[in-house]
């Protein structure tokens, strides 16, 4: 497990979690503190905490992860739409420092003022 990372431990099977999807690049699990009716996490298998730390290979993997998420919408109950969020650092609310993508849906989403 890299740096006591909970997501690395989940991937290694050290912490139980129901995986809704898994391939060579990523896993998708339910968030244990949901912020929407449906709240999943798409987690790259390679450990890096911020977008700025990605290698070229990580960037390719992340692109493929973003390309895979739409194909999972029906399986995850997100046919009506979903929101993707990546928190970057303390000020953004990142609590697990292994890059991950929040997938939220299952309800009408409020929009913050931009």
Buried (B, 14 or more C-beta within 10 A) or exposed (E): BEEEBBBBBBBEEEEEBEEBBEEEBBBBBBBEEEEBEBBBBBBBBBBBBEEEEBEEEBEEBBEBBEEBBEEBBEEBEBEEEBBEEBBEEEEEEBEBBBBBBBBBBBEEBEEEEE
